[in-house]
């Protein structure tokens, strides 16, 4: 069975000009129709010499086109199908949402923010549409707007714990917390009803479901991992060393249900002081290659890496310069689904916008171009009062080994004016983590062959129903802190 997610490695195969223009104007259905026509075209029928003078048809070496290009077109086709679902707000609807959220917000302010490029938008069927989380992004990234919220949420206090935690790490070398999480995933009742109706139309009384739910993986930051309970015993549990570890269920459902797990582990943040490190004269070259589509050495990224590291020979200082670039220049912005991005790192370096995963991947790409081994790590933040998705990076400097770079946390500390803690996240993490993934765009065990909701990462899980992957509002997920105890 073909794994459709492998098509994303070929996104750097550019779209034909006419399809690219249709995409940029937001005529997604027309662009998909042109892709279908390209995929169906028989090049033999339109070649320059349809009939040899002797009557034999010459053998066309590419009768169905270039294979890698066709793979890229398949990925682009699915991106085009999903893009409109992220960009749903007209200017009027977004303005109304902002005026309902912020005190005395005016149309003039809206126009000024729009002109300054502060709101993510695309054309949909030729009309300007804003991303559905545009209002949340503005509030999250503009303190002056956040102060004008009509119903401001109670701020989280977890950040207050991390500076004392840093001080303890310096004194003792590490801090730990025992954490228990309860998570689940399921399809919405409406989605299940539609799937069951389609199955019954085919003469079946059930839908065939496959589910992948993230689990804590083995790594230096996690120990004492126990899988305490499941809503239903999984069909298979991937090993702790899997690059994206999951519990896997495969079953036939006549009624909708949720698939969940409760697990416990000890999270340990080990102290590192990279700026005090004397690096070995020869450094390793593993984890320094491209990893398409997002860890891509584009001309812009190579130029940026060269500028950041010009005149620097110490790999620690190179990594620090890259960390400074990301944490001081990239502004936090909620992103559309990673699925619809063609290259998250080049875009981030140009636009200076991104979320935690985009920042992490940008740091990794620049480090790799500079010859510094770097890789992905992700899962969840697991704070005493809340749990949520999070991504960060790792980089390697001999003789110390692997260290961490949480650029999103570092950028948050930069916005707060806390340089001490910004530097903390160059080399270190905190205890409030659950690590499920050690690689970007890695397959599951067993693999998911239909298009995933997120082909890059797995933080909340994936569902496939009758060989079709679900995403967005078709899926419901939960994550709950059961226990968080510092030890």
N, C-alpha and C positions, 0 to 999 in steps of 0.2 A: 504494500500500500504506500502511495506517495505521501511523504511528509510535506505538506504545503508550506510549512514555516521555513523550510530551507530556501524558498524563493527569495526571502529578504536579503540573502547574501548577494543578490544580483540587482539590488536597487540602484547601484551606481551606473547601470546600463540606462543611458538617458532615454527619455520618451521621445518619439518622433515629434517634430516641431508642431504639427497640427494638433496632436493630442496634448502637448504641453500648453499650447495656447488655450485650448478648451478647458483644461484643468484650471489654469490661472484665472480665467473668466468665470469659473464656477459652473460650467456646463458639464456636470459630472456624467449624466446619462449619455450625452453625446460622446464624451471621451471614452466611456466604457464601450459604446457601440463601435467606435473606431478601433479600440484594442481587440475586440472580438473579431473584427474584420481582418486585422493584422494576423491574429493567431490562426484564422481559418484559411488565409491565403496560400495557394499553391504556387510557389515561385516558378515551378516548371511551366505552368500555363502562361506566364507572362515574360519568360526569358527572351533574350534578344534573338535567339536562333531556334524557333519552335520546331523546325524540321531541317534535318541535315540534307544537303543535296543528294546524297545517296539513299535517302529515305529513312535513315536511322536517327532516332531522337537522341541528341547528346545527353549524357548523364549530368544533371545539375548537382553540384557538390553540396548545395544547401537547399534542398527542395522545400523545406518548411521554415527556412530562416535560421538565424544563429541561435543555438540552443540556450546559451546563457541569457541572451536578449529576451527570448520567450519566457524564461523563468522570471526575469525582472518585470515583464509585462503582466504576468499573473499576479505578482505582488502589488504592482501599481493598480491593477483592476480592483482588487479588494480594498485598497486604500481609498480609491475614489468612491467606492460603495459606502464606506463608513464615514468619510469626511463630513458630509452635511449634518450628521447627528451631533457633532461637537459644536457646530456654528449655527445656532438657532435663533439668536436675538437680533431683531431689527434695532436701529438706533432709538426708535420710540420706546420699545419695550425695555431696553437697557436703561434709558434715561428714567423711565417710570420706576424701575427697580432701584436705581440709585437714589431717587428722590424719596422712595419709601424707606430707604435704609439710612440716609444721611440727612442731618439737619441743614435746611436752607441750601440744598444743592441746586445749582442753576444750570440752565441750558448753555450759558457762556462757559462755565467750568467744564461741562461735558465736551464742548467743542475744542477747548484748549487742551484737554487731556487727549482727545482723539488726534488733534493736529500734532501733538508731541509724541505720538506713537505709543501711548501708554495702555492701549486696549487691543488685544489680539483679535483680528478679523480676517475674513476671507470673502470672496464673492461666491454666492450660491445662486445658480441660475441667473447670473449677471447682476445680482443685487448684493449690497454689502450686508454681511451678517457677522455678528460678534460672537465670540466663544461664550458658552453658557455660564462659565464661571468668571466672566469679566468683572462683575461687581465685587466678588470675593477677592479677586486679585488686587483690585485697586485698594480695598480696605486693608489687605494684608501687607501691601508694599508702600503705602503712603500714610505715615503716622498722623499727618494733619487731617486726613479723611477719617482714619480710625477714631480719632478723638471726637468726631461729630456723629458717631453712630447713635441712633435713637434708642436702640436696645443693645448696648454694648455687652458682650459676654464677659463673665468673670475670668480674668486672665489666669493662665496656668502658673503655678508657682514652682514647677519642677526645675526650671532653670536655676532657681536659687540654691538648689542642692549641689550643683555641679562644681562651683568654685571650692567649697569645702571638700568635695570629693577629690578634686584635683590636688588640693593641699595634702590630703591623706595619701594619695598615690605617690607624691613626691617623698613623703616621710617613710612609707612602708613598702612601696613598690607595686602595690595593687589594691584594688577594692573589689568586693563581690556583692552580689545580691541573689537571693533565691526567688525565682519567679515562676508562677503558674499562669498559663494562658488557656482560654477556652475560645475556639474559633469554629466557624461553620460556613458553609456555602450551599446554596440551593437556587433553583430557578424560581422566578415569580409564578404565582398561581396562573396568571394570564398566559405566560409563556408556556407553562405546562399544558394548559387547556388547549392552546393552539397546536402544540406538538402531538397531543393525544388525538385531537380531531383529525390531524393529517394521517396519523397511524391507522386510525379506524377506517379512513377512506381507502387505505391500502389493504384492509382486511385484518389488521392487527389490533389486539386489545391492550397493548403496552407500548411504551417508548423505550428504546435502548439508550442507556445513560452511562457515560464515563465521567469520572470526577477525579481531579487532582487537587489535594489540599496541602499547603506547605506545612512542613514539620521542621523542628530544630535540627540542625546538622552539626556534625562533629567539627570543631575548630578550636584553636587555642583559647578563644574567649568563652567557650561553652563546655560545661562538664556536667556530670550527674544527670544526663538526659533520661527522662522516663516518659513513656507514653501511657498516661494514666487511664484514659477511657476513650471510647468512640461511641457515636450514636448508633452505628452499625459497624461490625468488624470489617475492616478494609479487605479488599481482594488481595492487595499486595502493599507492602511498605518498603519504600526504597531504602537502601543502606544509608547509614549516617554520612558516608563520604560522597553521596550523589551530588553533582554540581548544582542541581535544583531539587532538593529533597521533598518528597511528597508521600502522603497516604493516597492510595488509588482504589477507587471503587468502580466496578462494572456490573450493571444489573439492569433488569427490565422492570419498569415501574407502571403500575396501573393507577397509582395515586401519587401525588407530589409529596416529597419529603426533603429533609435537610441532611447533609452529611457533615458531621462535626467531630472534633477531637479536643481533648484536654491533655495538656502535657506540662511537664515541669523540668527545670534545668537551673544550673547555677551560671550566672553571667559574671565574668571577671574582666575588669579593665586593668591591664598591665601597663605600668608607666614606661614611657620611652622619652628620651630627650635627644631627638635627632640633631638639634643644633649644637649639641656638645659632642657629637660623634666624629671620630676621625675615620673617614671612609678608606677602605682598601684601595690601592692604586689601580687594581683591575676589578671591574664589576661584572656580574653575570649578564647574559643576554637573553635569558628566558623571559617570557611575558613582555616582549618588546615588539611584537609583530602587529600588523593590522588585523582587525577582526570585524569584517564588514557585516552590516552596512554602516555602523555607527562609529566604531573605532577605526576611522579612515584617515589616512595621511594625505589630505587634500593640499593643494598649493597654499591656500590661506593658512591652514593649521601648521604647515611646515615653516611658513614665513613667520608666524607668530612664535612658534617654539624657538626658532633661531634668534629672534629679537629678544625674547625673554632670557635666553641663556647665553647671549653673546659675551665672550670674554670670561665665562665661568667654567672652571674645570671640576670643581667639587660637586659630586652628584647630589649631596644634601642641599647645597645652595641652589642648584638647578630646580630641584623639587620644591624648595621653598619659594622661589620666584614664580613658579607655576601656581602654587597654592595661593600666593598673594594676588596673582592676576585674577583667579576665579573668585576668591572671597571678597576682594575689594571692588571688582568691576561687574560681576554678574548679579543682577537683581532678581530676587525671587519672584517667579510668575507661575501660577498654576498652568499646566500644560494640557493640550489636547492629548488624546490617547497616544501612547508611544507607537501604537500600530500605524498611525498615519504619518509619522515622521520619516522622511527619506534619509536624513543624516542629522541626528540631534546635536552632535558636537560642533560641526562646522557652523551650524545655525546659531548655536549658543555663543560661540566665540565672536560671531559677527554682530548679533543682536544684543548681546550681554544680558540675556534673559534665560531663566531656566528654573526647574525645581531641583530637588535633591539628586535625582537620578541623572538629570541632564548635567548638573555640575560635576557629579562624580565621573561620568563618562568623559567629560571635557578634560578634567584633570588627568585621567588615565591616558587619553589619547596624546596629550601634550607630553606627558612623562615618557611614553613609549617612543615618540619621535625623538626625544632628547636622549634616548638610550637607557632610561630608567625603568626597570621592571615595574609594572603596575597592573592591578586587576580589580575586579568588581567584587563587592560583597553587599548583601542586602537582606531584608526581611521586614522586621517591624521595630518601631520604638515601643518599649513596654515600660511606661512610667507608672507610678503608684496610682494615678487617677485615670489614665487613658492608655489606649494602644492604637497604633496607626502605622501606615506603610512608611518605609524609609529605605534609602540607598546611600552608600558611601563607597570609598575607595581604599585600596591598600597599595603601598609602594615598598620596594625592597632596596635596602642599602647594606651591602656587606661591610663590616662583619656583623652588624646588628641583626639583619634579617628583615622580615616583614613588619611594617608599621602601618598606621592608619592615617587617612586624610578624610575628614568629614567636612567637605567644603560648604555644604548647606548650613551646618551648625556654625562653622567658622564665619560665614557671611552674616548669620543672625547675631553673632557676638560683635561683628564689626558694626552692624547697624545700632547695636546697643552701646557702642563705645567701649566695650570690654576687650582690650587688646590682650590681656593675660589669657582669657579663655579662647580668644581667636587663635592664639598660638598653641593652646592646649590641643585643639583639634588638628594640628599638624603633628602627627605622630601618635595621638591618643584618641580613645573614645571615652564613653561613660558606661555605666553598667546597664543602662536602660535599653537593651537590645535583645532581639531574637534573630539569630542568623539562620536563614534557610537556604540562601543562594550564594555560591562562590564563583559564579561565572555568568556573564551576560549572554543572552541568546542561546542558552544551553538547552538540549532536549530533556524531557522528563524520562523517568524510568518507571513504567513503560512509556514510550513516546506518545505524544498527542499528534496525530497526523492531520487533523483538520486545522484551519486557521485558529490560532489562539486569540484571546482577548488582548493579551500582552505578549508578543513574541520575544521581548527582551528579558523579562523578569517574571517572578511569580511570588506575589506577596499575599494575595487573598484567595487564590485558587482559580481553577478553570473547570468548565463543564462542557461536555459534548453530548448532544442529543441527536440520535439517529444520524451520526457522522457529520454533524454540523456544530461548529464551536459557537457558544453563546458569548455575548459581551454586553457591556453597557447596562441599560435598564432591564435587560432580560434576566439578570442575575442579582441575587441578594446575598450579602456576606455580613458576618458579625465577628467581632473580636473583643474579648472581655478579659480584664485583669482579675484573676481570682486571688492571687497572692503576689506581693512584692515586699520582700523583707531583706534589708541590708544586713550583711553578716561580716 
